[in-house]
Amino acid sequence: MPQGAREGHRRAVAAFVALRERFAAGEGLPRALAHSAGASRQWVSDELAHAARSVADSGRAETSAWRHRVWLRTVCVVWGAAGALLIGQLATAIGAGWSVARTAGLTAAVITAALLTLTARLHRAGCGPLAPLVGEDNRLSTSRTVAAAWLLIAVFAVLVLGVELAVAPGDRQRLTDGLALDHTAGLLTVAALTCAAAVLARLVVAARVRAQRLQKVRAVRPRAADLLTDDAGRGSFADVQYIVVHTVALAFTAVRLAREPWRLPDVPWGLALLAAVSVVMYLTGKYAEGGRPTVLSVVRVLPEEGAIDRDAPIRTGDDIEIRGSGFVPPGAQDPDRLAKLVVRIGAVHVHVPLVPVAGGFSSPTDTALTVPVPVDVEPGRVDVQVVTASGAETNRYPIDVMD
């Protein structure tokens, strides 16, 4: 079933690309529409929109199959990590001998893996143990992932100390000293900062979306690349530095725990300060990203070569080009999302036609789109407003429509 869904989606995508390239080359148009550029363009757009919906439907089926298998794969990775720890413990125990700390580490790993397996079972329809890391836009959240990693290593360290205390009660004083604040302040500070960053990032994004200063489009499914990229799939400096800095800090903390398993890892204040700077940079990037879609100008599209009314006012039936920015939100480049773009001309809603060219579309784009002025538009001064696939609305731009 998963392989069939994946292959079906690939075929649907290939069929759509082939259809778009045919239309871009001027092939496949009905003869009855050849005399009308507007009618042929609308027919092509309708056919492409229908094919795009088929691609979206096959994509949802492929995503559903992916969700059913990803939780099994994550469980295998979790238990594989526990097995790798066992092999490492056995290898390092040769010559040095087995110790209580090794028993505590393996026991803590088994307990952690069991808890993650239970989480995966409960959320098997929603990415398994990755479900808490997925944001409302169906993408892996960088802030949640980093916060979860710090909480995981802190909980693992506490489990190691707890098991050691249960197995070797005679060493109680040293183990309880390992929980002292002077040893744990750095770790607790970084964990608290990353958790606060996850909460603040969610609040900032939600507030900016409600204020239409940020456009969010739901992703088809979570991907590992989401941790390092923005919604459009481009590398994000704020996310990359956040992941790199905290990966290094986590590796340092894990080494400290392996070297001194009788106490919580001691994170130096210099490293904690670096992590704090990374948190500030990440939140600043979250606050600065995005922007409200804006209409800057509306112009009449030049008629075909040879027309006598090249310089004329806008009338019903004319094509207009709307220029601005933010018409195609990040992550909305798929054809089915482009087909959801709407222009409001007065009281009339006009769906933006898809105009294919080799390798993509000439309209709509992020900075310009072309629509006809319907005959239902009343002559006079009317407002033009664009509604994007995310639901955000642009400013109103007035134009004069002549009789």
VMD Tcl script that draws the C-alpha trace (Angstrom):
set ca {
  {0.00 0.00 0.00}
  {2.69 2.62 0.83}
  {4.64 1.80 -2.33}
  {1.44 1.93 -4.41}
  {0.49 5.34 -2.98}
  {3.97 6.70 -3.61}
  {4.01 5.43 -7.19}
  {0.51 6.80 -7.80}
  {1.61 10.24 -6.61}
  {4.68 10.17 -8.84}
  {2.55 9.29 -11.84}
  {0.10 12.09 -11.06}
  {2.94 14.62 -10.82}
  {4.47 13.40 -14.09}
  {1.10 13.62 -15.83}
  {0.56 17.18 -14.58}
  {4.02 18.30 -15.72}
  {3.46 16.77 -19.16}
  {0.07 18.49 -19.47}
  {1.52 21.86 -18.42}
  {4.36 21.61 -20.92}
  {1.90 20.72 -23.72}
  {-0.22 23.76 -22.97}
  {2.89 25.95 -22.68}
  {3.88 24.85 -26.19}
  {0.40 25.74 -27.51}
  {-0.70 22.13 -28.00}
  {-3.93 20.44 -26.96}
  {-6.24 23.45 -27.30}
  {-9.76 22.82 -28.70}
  {-10.28 24.31 -32.13}
  {-13.47 26.01 -31.00}
  {-11.48 28.15 -28.57}
  {-8.56 28.98 -30.84}
  {-10.14 32.28 -31.95}
  {-10.40 33.63 -28.39}
  {-7.29 34.20 -26.33}
  {-9.31 34.81 -23.16}
  {-11.47 31.69 -23.57}
  {-8.51 29.46 -24.39}
  {-6.56 30.80 -21.41}
  {-9.48 30.12 -19.07}
  {-9.96 26.62 -20.48}
  {-6.26 25.84 -20.01}
  {-6.38 27.20 -16.46}
  {-9.42 25.06 -15.61}
  {-7.77 21.93 -16.99}
  {-4.58 22.62 -15.06}
  {-6.51 23.33 -11.86}
  {-8.37 20.03 -12.21}
  {-5.10 18.16 -12.79}
  {-3.55 19.97 -9.81}
  {-6.39 18.79 -7.56}
  {-5.70 15.23 -8.69}
  {-2.03 15.68 -7.75}
  {-3.07 17.04 -4.34}
  {-5.41 14.09 -3.75}
  {-2.69 11.57 -4.61}
  {-0.30 13.51 -2.37}
  {-2.69 13.22 0.57}
  {-3.01 9.47 -0.02}
  {0.79 9.13 -0.12}
  {1.10 11.19 3.08}
  {-1.44 8.99 4.86}
  {0.58 5.90 3.94}
  {3.77 7.65 5.08}
  {2.28 8.43 8.50}
  {1.44 4.77 9.04}
  {5.04 3.68 8.49}
  {6.99 6.57 10.00}
  {6.11 5.67 13.59}
  {7.53 2.16 13.09}
  {10.72 3.59 11.65}
  {11.17 6.03 14.53}
  {10.66 3.22 17.03}
  {13.33 1.20 15.24}
  {15.69 4.19 15.42}
  {15.02 4.62 19.16}
  {15.70 0.97 19.98}
  {18.64 0.98 17.57}
  {20.17 3.80 19.61}
  {19.63 1.77 22.79}
  {21.31 -1.20 21.10}
  {24.22 0.99 20.00}
  {24.63 2.14 23.60}
  {24.72 -1.50 24.74}
  {27.40 -2.35 22.18}
  {29.42 0.69 23.21}
  {29.14 -0.23 26.89}
  {30.26 -3.78 26.22}
  {33.18 -2.61 24.08}
  {34.45 -0.10 26.64}
  {33.94 -2.55 29.49}
  {36.63 -4.84 28.09}
  {39.60 -4.45 30.39}
  {37.93 -1.80 32.55}
  {35.19 -4.09 33.84}
  {31.48 -3.59 34.31}
  {30.27 -0.84 36.63}
  {27.11 0.42 38.28}
  {27.18 3.45 36.00}
  {27.01 1.20 32.92}
  {24.02 -0.64 34.35}
  {22.33 2.66 35.16}
  {22.96 4.02 31.67}
  {21.48 0.95 29.96}
  {18.50 0.89 32.31}
  {17.81 4.58 31.70}
  {18.09 3.99 27.95}
  {15.58 1.13 28.08}
  {13.14 3.21 30.15}
  {13.47 6.17 27.77}
  {13.02 3.95 24.72}
  {9.95 2.34 26.28}
  {8.38 5.75 26.96}
  {9.08 6.89 23.40}
  {7.63 3.64 22.06}
  {4.45 4.23 24.07}
  {4.25 7.76 22.67}
  {4.73 6.41 19.15}
  {1.94 3.89 19.71}
  {-0.48 6.50 20.99}
  {0.37 8.88 18.12}
  {0.88 6.30 15.37}
  {-1.50 8.24 13.08}
  {0.43 11.47 13.66}
  {4.15 10.82 13.08}
  {4.65 8.68 16.19}
  {7.10 10.15 18.74}
  {7.66 13.07 16.37}
  {4.08 14.28 16.89}
  {4.95 16.73 19.72}
  {7.63 18.24 17.48}
  {5.28 19.04 14.59}
  {3.88 22.57 14.50}
  {0.42 23.75 13.53}
  {1.64 24.19 9.94}
  {2.49 20.47 9.73}
  {6.24 21.13 9.69}
  {8.91 19.99 12.11}
  {9.42 22.84 14.56}
  {13.05 23.83 15.13}
  {12.33 25.36 18.55}
  {10.33 22.36 19.77}
  {12.97 19.93 18.55}
  {15.81 21.73 20.34}
  {13.76 22.08 23.54}
  {12.81 18.39 23.42}
  {16.47 17.40 22.97}
  {17.52 19.34 26.08}
  {14.63 17.93 28.11}
  {15.46 14.42 26.89}
  {19.10 14.59 27.94}
  {18.13 16.13 31.30}
  {15.54 13.42 31.99}
  {18.00 10.73 30.88}
  {20.64 12.09 33.25}
  {18.15 12.10 36.16}
  {17.16 8.50 35.34}
  {20.82 7.46 35.39}
  {21.28 9.01 38.83}
  {18.04 7.44 40.06}
  {19.04 3.95 38.94}
  {22.53 4.36 40.43}
  {20.98 5.43 43.73}
  {18.71 2.36 43.70}
  {21.49 -0.08 42.76}
  {24.24 1.43 44.95}
  {22.60 3.08 47.97}
  {25.94 3.22 49.75}
  {27.07 5.95 47.34}
  {24.07 8.11 48.20}
  {25.99 11.19 49.33}
  {27.96 11.56 46.12}
  {24.86 10.99 43.97}
  {22.77 13.55 45.83}
  {25.64 16.02 45.59}
  {25.45 15.51 41.83}
  {22.01 17.13 41.90}
  {23.27 20.27 43.66}
  {22.38 23.57 42.04}
  {25.99 24.63 41.54}
  {26.44 21.63 39.20}
  {23.09 21.84 37.43}
  {22.50 25.59 37.04}
  {23.93 25.74 33.51}
  {21.93 22.74 32.27}
  {18.71 24.00 33.85}
  {19.25 27.48 32.42}
  {19.73 26.25 28.87}
  {16.78 23.85 29.12}
  {14.57 26.63 30.48}
  {15.67 29.05 27.74}
  {14.96 26.58 24.92}
  {11.55 25.69 26.35}
  {10.70 29.38 26.68}
  {11.89 29.93 23.10}
  {9.53 27.20 21.87}
  {6.58 28.83 23.61}
  {7.51 32.37 22.54}
  {8.08 31.31 18.92}
  {4.58 29.83 18.80}
  {3.06 32.97 20.32}
  {4.96 35.28 17.95}
  {3.99 33.29 14.86}
  {0.34 33.03 15.91}
  {0.11 36.76 16.65}
  {1.71 37.73 13.34}
  {-0.55 35.37 11.39}
  {-3.66 36.84 13.05}
  {-2.41 40.35 12.23}
  {-1.78 39.21 8.61}
  {1.88 40.18 8.90}
  {2.95 36.59 8.31}
  {1.50 34.05 5.87}
  {1.42 30.40 6.86}
  {0.43 27.61 4.49}
  {0.07 24.07 5.81}
  {2.74 21.70 4.51}
  {1.89 18.37 2.94}
  {3.91 16.52 5.59}
  {6.80 17.09 8.02}
  {10.32 16.70 6.68}
  {13.72 16.63 8.36}
  {14.75 19.60 6.20}
  {12.15 21.73 8.01}
  {14.63 22.09 10.87}
  {17.06 24.06 8.68}
  {14.83 25.79 6.13}
  {11.99 28.28 5.95}
  {8.50 27.46 4.68}
  {9.63 27.84 1.06}
  {12.41 25.27 1.50}
  {15.23 27.83 1.45}
  {18.02 27.66 4.03}
  {17.27 29.83 7.06}
  {20.21 31.41 8.90}
  {18.24 31.71 12.16}
  {17.29 28.03 12.11}
  {20.70 26.77 10.99}
  {22.62 28.63 13.68}
  {20.09 27.50 16.30}
  {20.50 23.85 15.35}
  {24.30 24.00 15.01}
  {24.94 25.80 18.31}
  {22.65 23.58 20.34}
  {23.84 20.39 18.64}
  {27.38 21.23 19.72}
  {26.18 22.11 23.23}
  {24.19 18.87 23.46}
  {27.19 16.82 22.30}
  {29.35 18.49 24.96}
  {26.70 17.76 27.60}
  {26.42 14.11 26.52}
  {30.20 13.70 26.79}
  {30.18 15.22 30.28}
  {27.43 12.82 31.31}
  {29.37 9.84 29.93}
  {32.53 10.93 31.74}
  {30.79 11.78 35.04}
  {27.64 9.64 35.29}
  {27.32 10.21 39.06}
  {26.04 13.78 38.62}
  {24.05 15.89 36.20}
  {26.15 17.33 33.38}
  {27.86 20.57 34.26}
  {27.24 23.02 31.38}
  {29.83 25.85 31.61}
  {28.41 29.36 31.77}
  {30.31 30.31 28.63}
  {28.49 27.60 26.68}
  {25.20 28.56 28.33}
  {25.73 32.18 27.25}
  {26.39 31.07 23.67}
  {23.16 29.06 23.75}
  {21.30 32.11 25.11}
  {22.64 34.30 22.26}
  {21.49 31.64 19.79}
  {18.01 31.72 21.35}
  {17.83 35.50 20.98}
  {18.92 35.33 17.34}
  {16.36 32.63 16.61}
  {13.47 34.58 18.16}
  {14.56 37.76 16.39}
  {14.50 35.90 13.08}
  {11.02 34.60 13.83}
  {9.79 38.12 14.54}
  {11.40 39.58 11.41}
  {10.32 36.97 8.86}
  {7.39 37.33 6.51}
  {5.30 40.35 5.67}
  {1.80 41.30 4.61}
  {0.95 40.90 0.89}
  {0.79 44.29 -0.78}
  {-0.64 45.67 -4.00}
  {1.62 48.43 -5.34}
  {0.01 49.15 -8.70}
  {-2.59 47.95 -11.20}
  {-2.04 48.47 -14.92}
  {-3.91 47.54 -18.07}
  {-2.23 44.74 -20.01}
  {-1.21 45.70 -23.53}
  {-3.51 44.13 -26.11}
  {-2.26 41.85 -28.85}
  {0.05 43.18 -31.54}
  {-1.81 45.18 -34.15}
  {-4.63 46.37 -31.87}
  {-5.60 50.01 -32.27}
  {-6.46 50.68 -28.62}
  {-3.04 50.12 -27.08}
  {-3.35 53.29 -24.99}
  {-6.79 53.32 -23.38}
  {-8.51 53.26 -19.98}
  {-9.45 50.03 -18.25}
  {-12.77 48.59 -19.46}
  {-14.66 45.41 -18.67}
  {-13.16 42.53 -20.62}
  {-9.63 43.96 -20.45}
  {-6.79 42.15 -18.72}
  {-5.13 43.91 -15.82}
  {-1.78 43.16 -14.23}
  {-1.57 43.54 -10.47}
  {1.94 44.27 -9.26}
  {3.11 44.02 -5.67}
  {4.63 41.46 -3.33}
  {3.64 38.45 -1.22}
  {0.97 37.09 -3.57}
  {2.40 33.55 -3.35}
  {3.20 32.72 0.31}
  {6.18 30.48 1.12}
  {5.12 26.88 0.66}
  {2.23 27.77 -1.68}
  {4.08 27.23 -4.97}
  {2.18 24.02 -5.72}
  {-0.36 24.37 -8.56}
  {-3.35 23.48 -6.37}
  {-2.38 26.32 -4.00}
  {-1.82 28.75 -6.89}
  {-5.33 27.95 -8.15}
  {-6.75 29.25 -4.83}
  {-5.54 32.81 -5.49}
  {-8.48 35.22 -5.81}
  {-8.74 38.86 -6.82}
  {-11.66 40.93 -5.55}
  {-12.62 43.65 -8.06}
  {-15.37 45.67 -6.43}
  {-17.96 43.07 -5.42}
  {-16.80 40.47 -7.96}
  {-14.41 37.65 -7.06}
  {-12.11 36.56 -9.88}
  {-10.04 33.38 -9.67}
  {-6.57 34.03 -11.03}
  {-6.02 31.87 -14.14}
  {-2.94 29.69 -14.36}
  {-0.84 30.75 -17.35}
  {1.70 28.01 -18.14}
  {5.15 28.53 -19.58}
  {7.98 26.05 -20.02}
  {8.98 24.87 -16.55}
  {6.33 26.76 -14.56}
  {3.79 29.59 -14.73}
  {4.08 33.19 -15.88}
  {1.05 34.06 -13.75}
  {0.46 34.05 -10.88}
  {3.84 34.88 -9.37}
  {4.83 36.37 -6.04}
  {5.12 39.87 -7.51}
  {2.59 39.96 -10.35}
  {-0.61 38.32 -11.53}
  {-2.94 38.85 -14.48}
  {-6.75 38.66 -14.40}
  {-9.56 39.76 -16.70}
  {-12.03 42.43 -15.61}
  {-15.42 40.65 -15.70}
  {-18.47 42.25 -17.30}
  {-20.17 42.05 -13.89}
  {-17.94 44.85 -12.60}
  {-19.86 48.11 -12.47}
  {-18.18 51.05 -14.26}
  {-16.69 53.68 -12.00}
  {-14.16 53.62 -9.20}
  {-13.71 50.15 -7.67}
  {-11.20 48.62 -5.28}
  {-8.87 45.80 -6.24}
  {-7.77 43.41 -3.48}
  {-5.87 40.12 -3.61}
  {-6.69 37.18 -1.33}
  {-3.78 34.73 -1.16}
  {-3.82 30.97 -0.59}
  {-3.11 31.54 3.11}
  {-6.25 33.66 3.47}
  {-4.37 36.93 3.92}
  {-5.78 40.01 2.20}
  {-3.82 42.83 0.62}
  {-4.54 46.50 0.85}
  {-7.33 47.93 -1.34}
  {-6.10 49.60 -4.50}
  {-8.60 51.85 -6.33}
  {-8.94 51.78 -10.13}
  {-11.34 53.46 -12.58}
  {-13.33 51.19 -14.90}
  {-14.83 52.93 -17.92}
  {-17.98 52.08 -19.87}
}
mol new
graphics top color blue
foreach p $ca { graphics top sphere $p radius 0.5 }
foreach p [lrange $ca 0 end-1] q [lrange $ca 1 end] { graphics top cylinder $p $q radius 0.2 }
display resetview
